């Protein structure tokens, strides 16, 4: 569905085979763990068996004596960081906390916290040596629950985290956004719904575990091979932690087996670097699945109290939200973003949001697709559904009436530019899914809308014209969702050549200009702009080359449809001219950057049909449709792929995924057997509708699509469950025991 | 992972000789054992592969009943027409243990020896009246399946003994059986609760002659629900007799809270599944084809 007539694109909107496709489907693509270097050592990590403890003593002497062990490191091998805050592209980081997270210093703040590492001739020796490291712990009571952690008198996890009076606290940050007059707004409401919601800690669930192979050379230069969402961020984190110049570190990106926000923070490279520095040999460190669950960054569980008021005619008048997110062992949950997203889908004249970033003895949380937005959407979209029920209003019409549009001011201040919120609602209203009646017992249909900002940040690209008329494109955005092809297509469209004639490569930090992380749904947008700029640079240079050949002024040369056109009707195709570049001055290299452009925000609306087994509480997804504003879909298959993947992860978050802790603060389901992401047997085909409301900030109108689709599912499913069996679920996951309990206490 | 020796004897005597040295672990498909060794739960000096011993690969179905060697893999069991028709609950359970790769290796004998409280095949074996045939240095002994598991991960075997086969009685006329588990997903899960039932009806198909009901994942070991089973004998086949059996089954469930479900929920599920499973077993006893849902 397109809202405006589109220019006649030749490449954009087509579905070429991805450039990395053959390597991926034949298993030849090299991922992080595939690296093998001569003389390479294998490393293993000793992790804390306790959720909360002081480290009294670490004795590594027995481990060091085991034959085959080459080095043992602890936090002493990572320099002191002091009170430094460093800007790392997608947010500022307290270096002392980052260093302590990489190798625990005085304390362990969660089970699985890295304590020491061993490099040895093989992995078995390294693992056995870990068992010989003696750590004396003073075990402390684990603080697992957000509300408990916020109470005065709660055991404080980080003594250096203090409130405004200088008193240590677990509440690392508080936010408050307000607009209008909330009390007056609620006074004018005919219906007010107020509820408390909880969501569980969930993991991104990427297939590929974290990995790093590092060689600290004798000249002080450090090379890192790893899969990461951001090579430049990994370079900076590694360099800052070891207090060496960033230019001494080169990060070589390997293919990445999923990230979803979880592969931005570094865990392993600084440790492997310390081991390599001690041994002089390359050191490889790879996590096992339990370590991925216990010691990387899941996304926060939450407690939310939300209150919304509306008038009888269905107009929203006031909203209030109190949102507390688990930060994990160190501060830094996406609470700020959550607070900005709470009411972003609606035009609410009076609203207030309070947010809290709360340390608990769980792994330090991290981004996960639209970080913070899924939690708050679960609360708000459930309440909106209840308001519609109370006022006997159609949830689609309600959203068309109250939805955000160009000019709507968010509670945190910004005013929306042209956005497509209502267009996605309309697309669901017009869909086959919504128009088909849902029949049968214990079945229900739900709808929910979600928002994500999407960001711009910095990208760079360069492109060289080859004599055979192809173009080699170098970029720095590690490719998670098919971005290599989406960027190559934008360059091809700019140059008027075929997508297959661009050869994209994701290169290391020495080979391309600074590029921010693959995150914030920014790559197709911002790295796309950099590639377009590189294309324009090539065009300008090609005009000059043609002018040399035709002995005319460059101003007399036009570039159109992949050809240069000169005076008196002369012309050369891109390919013909490419063959003459060596005789007209050598290589043509285009370069482009993007730094100013920022995105206008994206919305999605989802519809879902469920059936609930009233005797077991098990929820079956019968039908699922995603409608989302993609601005302009560069490669529709990858847009649909993002819609589908995000929806599936949201369904998992809604129904079964959770960190299940025992009373000692030990996660008991750190395997894919018991951490239940949906299998293909649990899902229908996800139907997708691409809505296109072009973003004027991108030359082709691109909006990022990667994050929005995870936002609506939990709320949409909760609303469907309510319609099916009449219970309102206020806690995630809506697992069979929980749904059954709600049915029995109805 | 600690180093160990690997032995693959080709005779029962050879296997017993290795086991007599102590500290050996027996391996059939290895689908539980290899993972447990890797995770450090066991550190055996010797692993004895018993797949090459003829007695443990017996699969014999005739008028006297069924003999199932302890190393026979799941795929051969659910692919055997006689087992599918006469020991349906056993086929039901083997069809849902793991995926194709696991089913090609994993055996019912191994599933029983691993003694997991949530093992899928054990309730089916108990409901079908299976008897374990155990070989040891002093000869052979037999044990009813319900007495084989003695605790989580613990079975009734001595370190020098070996489970050779499981014997089942011949299928009675007008009988049928079924196994079903509850899992939150539709694949790749461990039973939150598993229930197997085998029923014998009278000639009219309207009355229970006898029944055996077994429960999984609700106690330290799979259980024979004796009172529930006996309650059906002589009763008409109807909702109330089945509901009464389900209630009696619930009363012996002593589950725990864990990542797979709460105790309260598991007790509830025992009631729901017992009714569903008895109903399905009755349908099979009446000759109806109920297919095999997950």
Contacts between the chains, C-beta under 8 A, distances in Angstrom:
chain1	res1	chain2	res2	distance
A	124	B	1	6.2
A	127	B	1	7.6
A	128	B	2	7.8
A	615	B	272	4.6
A	616	B	182	6.0
A	616	B	269	6.5
A	616	B	272	6.0
A	617	B	265	8.0
A	618	B	182	7.7
A	618	B	184	6.9
A	655	B	184	7.6
A	656	B	184	5.1
A	656	B	185	6.7
A	660	B	258	7.8
A	660	B	259	3.8
A	668	B	258	6.7
A	668	B	259	4.7
A	669	B	259	4.1
A	672	B	188	7.6
A	673	B	188	6.7
A	673	B	189	7.3
A	673	B	190	6.7
A	674	B	190	7.4
A	674	B	259	5.1
A	674	B	260	6.8
A	676	B	184	5.8
A	676	B	185	5.5
A	676	B	189	7.0
A	678	B	185	6.7
A	679	B	185	5.7
A	679	B	186	6.8
A	679	B	187	4.7
A	679	B	188	5.5
A	681	B	185	7.1
A	681	B	186	3.9
A	681	B	187	4.4
A	681	B	294	7.8
A	682	B	185	5.1
A	682	B	186	5.3
A	682	B	187	7.5
A	735	B	184	6.0
A	736	B	182	7.6
A	736	B	184	5.4
A	736	B	192	7.8
A	736	B	261	7.6
A	736	B	265	7.3
A	737	B	261	5.3
A	737	B	262	5.1
A	737	B	264	7.8
A	737	B	265	3.9
A	740	B	265	6.0
A	740	B	268	6.5
A	741	B	264	7.7
A	741	B	265	7.4
A	744	B	268	7.7
